[in-house]
């Protein structure tokens, strides 16, 4: 793991797999929703909105069996 950024009381690491790890000042790793919030505040990751499926492509057309 390489140290990517020190954000306040947290250290953000990037793993070889491309994922991120967040460690507090005591050396304990943080997981779950708190980890996501820290990564968002630090600007490491951005939120993605799911793509809407096109209703026309999903609905079958008449005359096809």
mmCIF file of the N, C-alpha and C atoms, coordinates in Angstrom:
data_MODEL
# 
_entry.id   MODEL 
# 
loop_
_atom_site.group_PDB 
_atom_site.id 
_atom_site.type_symbol 
_atom_site.label_atom_id 
_atom_site.label_alt_id 
_atom_site.label_comp_id 
_atom_site.label_asym_id 
_atom_site.label_entity_id 
_atom_site.label_seq_id 
_atom_site.pdbx_PDB_ins_code 
_atom_site.Cartn_x 
_atom_site.Cartn_y 
_atom_site.Cartn_z 
_atom_site.occupancy 
_atom_site.B_iso_or_equiv 
_atom_site.pdbx_formal_charge 
_atom_site.auth_seq_id 
_atom_site.auth_comp_id 
_atom_site.auth_asym_id 
_atom_site.auth_atom_id 
_atom_site.pdbx_PDB_model_num 
ATOM 1   N N  . UNK A 1 1  ? 0.848   -1.174  0.000   1.00 0.00 ? 1  UNK A N  1 
ATOM 2   C CA . UNK A 1 1  ? 0.000   0.000   0.000   1.00 0.00 ? 1  UNK A CA 1 
ATOM 3   C C  . UNK A 1 1  ? 0.894   1.237   0.000   1.00 0.00 ? 1  UNK A C  1 
ATOM 4   N N  . UNK A 1 2  ? 0.454   2.224   -0.753  1.00 0.00 ? 2  UNK A N  1 
ATOM 5   C CA . UNK A 1 2  ? 1.181   3.483   -0.763  1.00 0.00 ? 2  UNK A CA 1 
ATOM 6   C C  . UNK A 1 2  ? 0.321   4.573   -0.136  1.00 0.00 ? 2  UNK A C  1 
ATOM 7   N N  . UNK A 1 3  ? 0.967   5.445   0.596   1.00 0.00 ? 3  UNK A N  1 
ATOM 8   C CA . UNK A 1 3  ? 0.256   6.555   1.231   1.00 0.00 ? 3  UNK A CA 1 
ATOM 9   C C  . UNK A 1 3  ? -0.142  7.532   0.144   1.00 0.00 ? 3  UNK A C  1 
ATOM 10  N N  . UNK A 1 4  ? -1.439  7.755   0.022   1.00 0.00 ? 4  UNK A N  1 
ATOM 11  C CA . UNK A 1 4  ? -1.962  8.640   -1.005  1.00 0.00 ? 4  UNK A CA 1 
ATOM 12  C C  . UNK A 1 4  ? -2.133  10.055  -0.478  1.00 0.00 ? 4  UNK A C  1 
ATOM 13  N N  . UNK A 1 5  ? -2.705  10.160  0.728   1.00 0.00 ? 5  UNK A N  1 
ATOM 14  C CA . UNK A 1 5  ? -3.034  11.474  1.258   1.00 0.00 ? 5  UNK A CA 1 
ATOM 15  C C  . UNK A 1 5  ? -3.205  11.392  2.769   1.00 0.00 ? 5  UNK A C  1 
ATOM 16  N N  . UNK A 1 6  ? -2.820  12.461  3.453   1.00 0.00 ? 6  UNK A N  1 
ATOM 17  C CA . UNK A 1 6  ? -3.108  12.583  4.872   1.00 0.00 ? 6  UNK A CA 1 
ATOM 18  C C  . UNK A 1 6  ? -4.178  13.649  5.005   1.00 0.00 ? 6  UNK A C  1 
ATOM 19  N N  . UNK A 1 7  ? -5.367  13.236  5.406   1.00 0.00 ? 7  UNK A N  1 
ATOM 20  C CA . UNK A 1 7  ? -6.510  14.142  5.501   1.00 0.00 ? 7  UNK A CA 1 
ATOM 21  C C  . UNK A 1 7  ? -6.879  14.323  6.964   1.00 0.00 ? 7  UNK A C  1 
ATOM 22  N N  . UNK A 1 8  ? -6.353  15.352  7.585   1.00 0.00 ? 8  UNK A N  1 
ATOM 23  C CA . UNK A 1 8  ? -6.674  15.632  8.986   1.00 0.00 ? 8  UNK A CA 1 
ATOM 24  C C  . UNK A 1 8  ? -6.178  14.533  9.901   1.00 0.00 ? 8  UNK A C  1 
ATOM 25  N N  . UNK A 1 9  ? -7.107  13.847  10.535  1.00 0.00 ? 9  UNK A N  1 
ATOM 26  C CA . UNK A 1 9  ? -6.754  12.782  11.477  1.00 0.00 ? 9  UNK A CA 1 
ATOM 27  C C  . UNK A 1 9  ? -6.671  11.419  10.802  1.00 0.00 ? 9  UNK A C  1 
ATOM 28  N N  . UNK A 1 10 ? -6.768  11.363  9.478   1.00 0.00 ? 10 UNK A N  1 
ATOM 29  C CA . UNK A 1 10 ? -6.800  10.090  8.770   1.00 0.00 ? 10 UNK A CA 1 
ATOM 30  C C  . UNK A 1 10 ? -5.709  10.010  7.719   1.00 0.00 ? 10 UNK A C  1 
ATOM 31  N N  . UNK A 1 11 ? -5.258  8.790   7.473   1.00 0.00 ? 11 UNK A N  1 
ATOM 32  C CA . UNK A 1 11 ? -4.329  8.524   6.381   1.00 0.00 ? 11 UNK A CA 1 
ATOM 33  C C  . UNK A 1 11 ? -5.076  7.689   5.350   1.00 0.00 ? 11 UNK A C  1 
ATOM 34  N N  . UNK A 1 12 ? -4.930  8.070   4.090   1.00 0.00 ? 12 UNK A N  1 
ATOM 35  C CA . UNK A 1 12 ? -5.604  7.345   3.012   1.00 0.00 ? 12 UNK A CA 1 
ATOM 36  C C  . UNK A 1 12 ? -4.533  6.646   2.189   1.00 0.00 ? 12 UNK A C  1 
ATOM 37  N N  . UNK A 1 13 ? -4.703  5.338   2.039   1.00 0.00 ? 13 UNK A N  1 
ATOM 38  C CA . UNK A 1 13 ? -3.767  4.525   1.291   1.00 0.00 ? 13 UNK A CA 1 
ATOM 39  C C  . UNK A 1 13 ? -4.454  3.998   0.033   1.00 0.00 ? 13 UNK A C  1 
ATOM 40  N N  . UNK A 1 14 ? -3.648  3.757   -1.011  1.00 0.00 ? 14 UNK A N  1 
ATOM 41  C CA . UNK A 1 14 ? -4.170  3.109   -2.203  1.00 0.00 ? 14 UNK A CA 1 
ATOM 42  C C  . UNK A 1 14 ? -3.501  1.742   -2.307  1.00 0.00 ? 14 UNK A C  1 
ATOM 43  N N  . UNK A 1 15 ? -4.337  0.706   -2.416  1.00 0.00 ? 15 UNK A N  1 
ATOM 44  C CA . UNK A 1 15 ? -3.839  -0.652  -2.504  1.00 0.00 ? 15 UNK A CA 1 
ATOM 45  C C  . UNK A 1 15 ? -3.463  -0.977  -3.950  1.00 0.00 ? 15 UNK A C  1 
ATOM 46  N N  . UNK A 1 16 ? -2.722  -2.045  -4.140  1.00 0.00 ? 16 UNK A N  1 
ATOM 47  C CA . UNK A 1 16 ? -2.358  -2.464  -5.491  1.00 0.00 ? 16 UNK A CA 1 
ATOM 48  C C  . UNK A 1 16 ? -3.572  -2.880  -6.305  1.00 0.00 ? 16 UNK A C  1 
ATOM 49  N N  . UNK A 1 17 ? -4.635  -3.275  -5.633  1.00 0.00 ? 17 UNK A N  1 
ATOM 50  C CA . UNK A 1 17 ? -5.862  -3.684  -6.321  1.00 0.00 ? 17 UNK A CA 1 
ATOM 51  C C  . UNK A 1 17 ? -6.658  -2.482  -6.816  1.00 0.00 ? 17 UNK A C  1 
ATOM 52  N N  . UNK A 1 18 ? -6.259  -1.264  -6.421  1.00 0.00 ? 18 UNK A N  1 
ATOM 53  C CA . UNK A 1 18 ? -6.963  -0.060  -6.826  1.00 0.00 ? 18 UNK A CA 1 
ATOM 54  C C  . UNK A 1 18 ? -7.957  0.425   -5.793  1.00 0.00 ? 18 UNK A C  1 
ATOM 55  N N  . UNK A 1 19 ? -8.176  -0.351  -4.754  1.00 0.00 ? 19 UNK A N  1 
ATOM 56  C CA . UNK A 1 19 ? -9.092  0.040   -3.687  1.00 0.00 ? 19 UNK A CA 1 
ATOM 57  C C  . UNK A 1 19 ? -8.368  0.952   -2.706  1.00 0.00 ? 19 UNK A C  1 
ATOM 58  N N  . UNK A 1 20 ? -9.137  1.586   -1.820  1.00 0.00 ? 20 UNK A N  1 
ATOM 59  C CA . UNK A 1 20 ? -8.577  2.512   -0.851  1.00 0.00 ? 20 UNK A CA 1 
ATOM 60  C C  . UNK A 1 20 ? -8.741  1.972   0.558   1.00 0.00 ? 20 UNK A C  1 
ATOM 61  N N  . UNK A 1 21 ? -7.794  2.320   1.413   1.00 0.00 ? 21 UNK A N  1 
ATOM 62  C CA . UNK A 1 21 ? -7.853  1.986   2.831   1.00 0.00 ? 21 UNK A CA 1 
ATOM 63  C C  . UNK A 1 21 ? -7.721  3.285   3.618   1.00 0.00 ? 21 UNK A C  1 
ATOM 64  N N  . UNK A 1 22 ? -8.477  3.399   4.708   1.00 0.00 ? 22 UNK A N  1 
ATOM 65  C CA . UNK A 1 22 ? -8.435  4.593   5.555   1.00 0.00 ? 22 UNK A CA 1 
ATOM 66  C C  . UNK A 1 22 ? -8.047  4.160   6.959   1.00 0.00 ? 22 UNK A C  1 
ATOM 67  N N  . UNK A 1 23 ? -7.062  4.857   7.509   1.00 0.00 ? 23 UNK A N  1 
ATOM 68  C CA . UNK A 1 23 ? -6.546  4.531   8.830   1.00 0.00 ? 23 UNK A CA 1 
ATOM 69  C C  . UNK A 1 23 ? -6.644  5.775   9.708   1.00 0.00 ? 23 UNK A C  1 
ATOM 70  N N  . UNK A 1 24 ? -7.089  5.595   10.963  1.00 0.00 ? 24 UNK A N  1 
ATOM 71  C CA . UNK A 1 24 ? -7.155  6.741   11.867  1.00 0.00 ? 24 UNK A CA 1 
ATOM 72  C C  . UNK A 1 24 ? -5.782  6.976   12.503  1.00 0.00 ? 24 UNK A C  1 
ATOM 73  N N  . UNK A 1 25 ? -5.693  8.008   13.347  1.00 0.00 ? 25 UNK A N  1 
ATOM 74  C CA . UNK A 1 25 ? -4.393  8.372   13.914  1.00 0.00 ? 25 UNK A CA 1 
ATOM 75  C C  . UNK A 1 25 ? -3.860  7.334   14.896  1.00 0.00 ? 25 UNK A C  1 
ATOM 76  N N  . UNK A 1 26 ? -4.743  6.461   15.405  1.00 0.00 ? 26 UNK A N  1 
ATOM 77  C CA . UNK A 1 26 ? -4.313  5.402   16.312  1.00 0.00 ? 26 UNK A CA 1 
ATOM 78  C C  . UNK A 1 26 ? -3.812  4.168   15.568  1.00 0.00 ? 26 UNK A C  1 
ATOM 79  N N  . UNK A 1 27 ? -3.998  4.130   14.238  1.00 0.00 ? 27 UNK A N  1 
ATOM 80  C CA . UNK A 1 27 ? -3.542  3.002   13.444  1.00 0.00 ? 27 UNK A CA 1 
ATOM 81  C C  . UNK A 1 27 ? -4.634  2.000   13.136  1.00 0.00 ? 27 UNK A C  1 
ATOM 82  N N  . UNK A 1 28 ? -5.870  2.296   13.530  1.00 0.00 ? 28 UNK A N  1 
ATOM 83  C CA . UNK A 1 28 ? -6.989  1.388   13.289  1.00 0.00 ? 28 UNK A CA 1 
ATOM 84  C C  . UNK A 1 28 ? -7.610  1.708   11.930  1.00 0.00 ? 28 UNK A C  1 
ATOM 85  N N  . UNK A 1 29 ? -7.870  0.663   11.141  1.00 0.00 ? 29 UNK A N  1 
ATOM 86  C CA . UNK A 1 29 ? -8.471  0.852   9.830   1.00 0.00 ? 29 UNK A CA 1 
ATOM 87  C C  . UNK A 1 29 ? -9.980  1.049   9.956   1.00 0.00 ? 29 UNK A C  1 
ATOM 88  N N  . UNK A 1 30 ? -10.511 1.923   9.118   1.00 0.00 ? 30 UNK A N  1 
ATOM 89  C CA . UNK A 1 30 ? -11.921 2.291   9.143   1.00 0.00 ? 30 UNK A CA 1 
ATOM 90  C C  . UNK A 1 30 ? -12.602 1.652   7.936   1.00 0.00 ? 30 UNK A C  1 
ATOM 91  N N  . UNK A 1 31 ? -13.783 1.092   8.145   1.00 0.00 ? 31 UNK A N  1 
ATOM 92  C CA . UNK A 1 31 ? -14.530 0.441   7.075   1.00 0.00 ? 31 UNK A CA 1 
ATOM 93  C C  . UNK A 1 31 ? -15.958 0.958   7.039   1.00 0.00 ? 31 UNK A C  1 
ATOM 94  N N  . UNK A 1 32 ? -16.664 0.619   5.969   1.00 0.00 ? 32 UNK A N  1 
ATOM 95  C CA . UNK A 1 32 ? -18.087 0.913   5.861   1.00 0.00 ? 32 UNK A CA 1 
ATOM 96  C C  . UNK A 1 32 ? -18.376 2.350   5.489   1.00 0.00 ? 32 UNK A C  1 
ATOM 97  N N  . UNK A 1 33 ? -19.523 2.825   5.939   1.00 0.00 ? 33 UNK A N  1 
ATOM 98  C CA . UNK A 1 33 ? -19.996 4.162   5.593   1.00 0.00 ? 33 UNK A CA 1 
ATOM 99  C C  . UNK A 1 33 ? -19.062 5.269   6.077   1.00 0.00 ? 33 UNK A C  1 
ATOM 100 N N  . UNK A 1 34 ? -18.469 5.170   7.283   1.00 0.00 ? 34 UNK A N  1 
ATOM 101 C CA . UNK A 1 34 ? -17.523 6.222   7.688   1.00 0.00 ? 34 UNK A CA 1 
ATOM 102 C C  . UNK A 1 34 ? -16.333 6.344   6.726   1.00 0.00 ? 34 UNK A C  1 
ATOM 103 N N  . UNK A 1 35 ? -15.869 5.217   6.200   1.00 0.00 ? 35 UNK A N  1 
ATOM 104 C CA . UNK A 1 35 ? -14.770 5.222   5.240   1.00 0.00 ? 35 UNK A CA 1 
ATOM 105 C C  . UNK A 1 35 ? -15.170 5.965   3.972   1.00 0.00 ? 35 UNK A C  1 
ATOM 106 N N  . UNK A 1 36 ? -16.373 5.708   3.478   1.00 0.00 ? 36 UNK A N  1 
ATOM 107 C CA . UNK A 1 36 ? -16.862 6.359   2.263   1.00 0.00 ? 36 UNK A CA 1 
ATOM 108 C C  . UNK A 1 36 ? -16.966 7.862   2.477   1.00 0.00 ? 36 UNK A C  1 
ATOM 109 N N  . UNK A 1 37 ? -17.473 8.275   3.628   1.00 0.00 ? 37 UNK A N  1 
ATOM 110 C CA . UNK A 1 37 ? -17.611 9.701   3.925   1.00 0.00 ? 37 UNK A CA 1 
ATOM 111 C C  . UNK A 1 37 ? -16.251 10.389  3.980   1.00 0.00 ? 37 UNK A C  1 
ATOM 112 N N  . UNK A 1 38 ? -15.252 9.742   4.552   1.00 0.00 ? 38 UNK A N  1 
ATOM 113 C CA . UNK A 1 38 ? -13.908 10.313  4.629   1.00 0.00 ? 38 UNK A CA 1 
ATOM 114 C C  . UNK A 1 38 ? -13.311 10.450  3.226   1.00 0.00 ? 38 UNK A C  1 
ATOM 115 N N  . UNK A 1 39 ? -13.492 9.427   2.389   1.00 0.00 ? 39 UNK A N  1 
ATOM 116 C CA . UNK A 1 39 ? -12.963 9.478   1.024   1.00 0.00 ? 39 UNK A CA 1 
ATOM 117 C C  . UNK A 1 39 ? -13.644 10.571  0.204   1.00 0.00 ? 39 UNK A C  1 
ATOM 118 N N  . UNK A 1 40 ? -14.944 10.766  0.413   1.00 0.00 ? 40 UNK A N  1 
ATOM 119 C CA . UNK A 1 40 ? -15.661 11.822  -0.300  1.00 0.00 ? 40 UNK A CA 1 
ATOM 120 C C  . UNK A 1 40 ? -15.189 13.205  0.139   1.00 0.00 ? 40 UNK A C  1 
ATOM 121 N N  . UNK A 1 41 ? -15.034 13.397  1.448   1.00 0.00 ? 41 UNK A N  1 
ATOM 122 C CA . UNK A 1 41 ? -14.585 14.700  1.962   1.00 0.00 ? 41 UNK A CA 1 
ATOM 123 C C  . UNK A 1 41 ? -13.175 15.027  1.498   1.00 0.00 ? 41 UNK A C  1 
ATOM 124 N N  . UNK A 1 42 ? -12.322 14.014  1.372   1.00 0.00 ? 42 UNK A N  1 
ATOM 125 C CA . UNK A 1 42 ? -10.942 14.222  0.948   1.00 0.00 ? 42 UNK A CA 1 
ATOM 126 C C  . UNK A 1 42 ? -10.844 14.430  -0.562  1.00 0.00 ? 42 UNK A C  1 
ATOM 127 N N  . UNK A 1 43 ? -11.925 14.139  -1.284  1.00 0.00 ? 43 UNK A N  1 
ATOM 128 C CA . UNK A 1 43 ? -11.921 14.321  -2.724  1.00 0.00 ? 43 UNK A CA 1 
ATOM 129 C C  . UNK A 1 43 ? -11.246 13.195  -3.487  1.00 0.00 ? 43 UNK A C  1 
ATOM 130 N N  . UNK A 1 44 ? -11.078 12.065  -2.846  1.00 0.00 ? 44 UNK A N  1 
ATOM 131 C CA . UNK A 1 44 ? -10.427 10.928  -3.486  1.00 0.00 ? 44 UNK A CA 1 
ATOM 132 C C  . UNK A 1 44 ? -11.391 10.222  -4.442  1.00 0.00 ? 44 UNK A C  1 
ATOM 133 N N  . UNK A 1 45 ? -12.631 10.053  -4.022  1.00 0.00 ? 45 UNK A N  1 
ATOM 134 C CA . UNK A 1 45 ? -13.651 9.431   -4.861  1.00 0.00 ? 45 UNK A CA 1 
ATOM 135 C C  . UNK A 1 45 ? -14.785 10.420  -5.079  1.00 0.00 ? 45 UNK A C  1 
ATOM 136 N N  . UNK A 1 46 ? -15.527 10.199  -6.163  1.00 0.00 ? 46 UNK A N  1 
ATOM 137 C CA . UNK A 1 46 ? -16.681 11.034  -6.467  1.00 0.00 ? 46 UNK A CA 1 
ATOM 138 C C  . UNK A 1 46 ? -17.922 10.158  -6.457  1.00 0.00 ? 46 UNK A C  1 
ATOM 139 N N  . UNK A 1 47 ? -19.062 10.772  -6.190  1.00 0.00 ? 47 UNK A N  1 
ATOM 140 C CA . UNK A 1 47 ? -20.304 10.009  -6.202  1.00 0.00 ? 47 UNK A CA 1 
ATOM 141 C C  . UNK A 1 47 ? -20.741 9.771   -7.634  1.00 0.00 ? 47 UNK A C  1 
ATOM 142 N N  . UNK A 1 48 ? -21.319 8.638   -7.864  1.00 0.00 ? 48 UNK A N  1 
ATOM 143 C CA . UNK A 1 48 ? -21.829 8.293   -9.177  1.00 0.00 ? 48 UNK A CA 1 
ATOM 144 C C  . UNK A 1 48 ? -23.334 8.134   -9.090  1.00 0.00 ? 48 UNK A C  1 
ATOM 145 N N  . UNK A 1 49 ? -24.029 8.625   -10.077 1.00 0.00 ? 49 UNK A N  1 
ATOM 146 C CA . UNK A 1 49 ? -25.469 8.424   -10.138 1.00 0.00 ? 49 UNK A CA 1 
ATOM 147 C C  . UNK A 1 49 ? -25.736 7.276   -11.088 1.00 0.00 ? 49 UNK A C  1 
ATOM 148 N N  . UNK A 1 50 ? -26.612 6.356   -10.722 1.00 0.00 ? 50 UNK A N  1 
ATOM 149 C CA . UNK A 1 50 ? -26.890 5.227   -11.605 1.00 0.00 ? 50 UNK A CA 1 
ATOM 150 C C  . UNK A 1 50 ? -27.556 5.688   -12.893 1.00 0.00 ? 50 UNK A C  1 
ATOM 151 N N  . UNK A 1 51 ? -27.188 5.041   -13.990 1.00 0.00 ? 51 UNK A N  1 
ATOM 152 C CA . UNK A 1 51 ? -27.777 5.382   -15.273 1.00 0.00 ? 51 UNK A CA 1 
ATOM 153 C C  . UNK A 1 51 ? -29.207 4.881   -15.324 1.00 0.00 ? 51 UNK A C  1 
ATOM 154 N N  . UNK A 1 52 ? -30.087 5.687   -15.904 1.00 0.00 ? 52 UNK A N  1 
ATOM 155 C CA . UNK A 1 52 ? -31.481 5.285   -16.040 1.00 0.00 ? 52 UNK A CA 1 
ATOM 156 C C  . UNK A 1 52 ? -31.612 4.420   -17.280 1.00 0.00 ? 52 UNK A C  1 
ATOM 157 N N  . UNK A 1 53 ? -32.337 3.342   -17.134 1.00 0.00 ? 53 UNK A N  1 
ATOM 158 C CA . UNK A 1 53 ? -32.558 2.463   -18.277 1.00 0.00 ? 53 UNK A CA 1 
ATOM 159 C C  . UNK A 1 53 ? -33.585 3.102   -19.193 1.00 0.00 ? 53 UNK A C  1 
ATOM 160 N N  . UNK A 1 54 ? -33.334 3.009   -20.457 1.00 0.00 ? 54 UNK A N  1 
ATOM 161 C CA . UNK A 1 54 ? -34.273 3.550   -21.424 1.00 0.00 ? 54 UNK A CA 1 
ATOM 162 C C  . UNK A 1 54 ? -35.479 2.627   -21.511 1.00 0.00 ? 54 UNK A C  1 
ATOM 163 N N  . UNK A 1 55 ? -36.648 3.184   -21.325 1.00 0.00 ? 55 UNK A N  1 
ATOM 164 C CA . UNK A 1 55 ? -37.861 2.381   -21.353 1.00 0.00 ? 55 UNK A CA 1 
ATOM 165 C C  . UNK A 1 55 ? -38.125 1.836   -22.743 1.00 0.00 ? 55 UNK A C  1 
ATOM 166 N N  . UNK A 1 56 ? -37.751 2.569   -23.763 1.00 0.00 ? 56 UNK A N  1 
ATOM 167 C CA . UNK A 1 56 ? -37.991 2.119   -25.136 1.00 0.00 ? 56 UNK A CA 1 
ATOM 168 C C  . UNK A 1 56 ? -37.164 0.875   -25.451 1.00 0.00 ? 56 UNK A C  1 
ATOM 169 N N  . UNK A 1 57 ? -35.965 0.801   -24.960 1.00 0.00 ? 57 UNK A N  1 
ATOM 170 C CA . UNK A 1 57 ? -35.103 -0.348  -25.230 1.00 0.00 ? 57 UNK A CA 1 
ATOM 171 C C  . UNK A 1 57 ? -35.554 -1.570  -24.428 1.00 0.00 ? 57 UNK A C  1 
ATOM 172 N N  . UNK A 1 58 ? -36.133 -1.361  -23.269 1.00 0.00 ? 58 UNK A N  1 
ATOM 173 C CA . UNK A 1 58 ? -36.541 -2.467  -22.420 1.00 0.00 ? 58 UNK A CA 1 
ATOM 174 C C  . UNK A 1 58 ? -37.895 -3.074  -22.848 1.00 0.00 ? 58 UNK A C  1 
ATOM 175 N N  . UNK A 1 59 ? -38.749 -2.255  -23.425 1.00 0.00 ? 59 UNK A N  1 
ATOM 176 C CA . UNK A 1 59 ? -40.103 -2.732  -23.815 1.00 0.00 ? 59 UNK A CA 1 
ATOM 177 C C  . UNK A 1 59 ? -40.022 -3.444  -25.173 1.00 0.00 ? 59 UNK A C  1 
ATOM 178 N N  . UNK A 1 60 ? -40.587 -4.630  -25.288 1.00 0.00 ? 60 UNK A N  1 
ATOM 179 C CA . UNK A 1 60 ? -40.589 -5.326  -26.582 1.00 0.00 ? 60 UNK A CA 1 
ATOM 180 C C  . UNK A 1 60 ? -41.536 -4.632  -27.571 1.00 0.00 ? 60 UNK A C  1 
ATOM 181 N N  . UNK A 1 61 ? -41.180 -4.672  -28.821 1.00 0.00 ? 61 UNK A N  1 
ATOM 182 C CA . UNK A 1 61 ? -42.011 -4.042  -29.850 1.00 0.00 ? 61 UNK A CA 1 
ATOM 183 C C  . UNK A 1 61 ? -43.036 -5.031  -30.353 1.00 0.00 ? 61 UNK A C  1 
ATOM 184 N N  . UNK A 1 62 ? -44.113 -4.506  -30.914 1.00 0.00 ? 62 UNK A N  1 
ATOM 185 C CA . UNK A 1 62 ? -45.186 -5.366  -31.422 1.00 0.00 ? 62 UNK A CA 1 
ATOM 186 C C  . UNK A 1 62 ? -44.710 -6.071  -32.682 1.00 0.00 ? 62 UNK A C  1 
ATOM 187 N N  . UNK A 1 63 ? -45.196 -7.275  -32.904 1.00 0.00 ? 63 UNK A N  1 
ATOM 188 C CA . UNK A 1 63 ? -44.879 -8.029  -34.093 1.00 0.00 ? 63 UNK A CA 1 
ATOM 189 C C  . UNK A 1 63 ? -43.687 -8.949  -33.936 1.00 0.00 ? 63 UNK A C  1 
ATOM 190 N N  . UNK A 1 64 ? -42.948 -8.856  -32.836 1.00 0.00 ? 64 UNK A N  1 
ATOM 191 C CA . UNK A 1 64 ? -41.839 -9.756  -32.609 1.00 0.00 ? 64 UNK A CA 1 
ATOM 192 C C  . UNK A 1 64 ? -42.285 -10.892 -31.722 1.00 0.00 ? 64 UNK A C  1 
ATOM 193 N N  . UNK A 1 65 ? -41.830 -12.084 -32.047 1.00 0.00 ? 65 UNK A N  1 
ATOM 194 C CA . UNK A 1 65 ? -42.224 -13.259 -31.273 1.00 0.00 ? 65 UNK A CA 1 
ATOM 195 C C  . UNK A 1 65 ? -41.235 -13.597 -30.224 1.00 0.00 ? 65 UNK A C  1 
# 
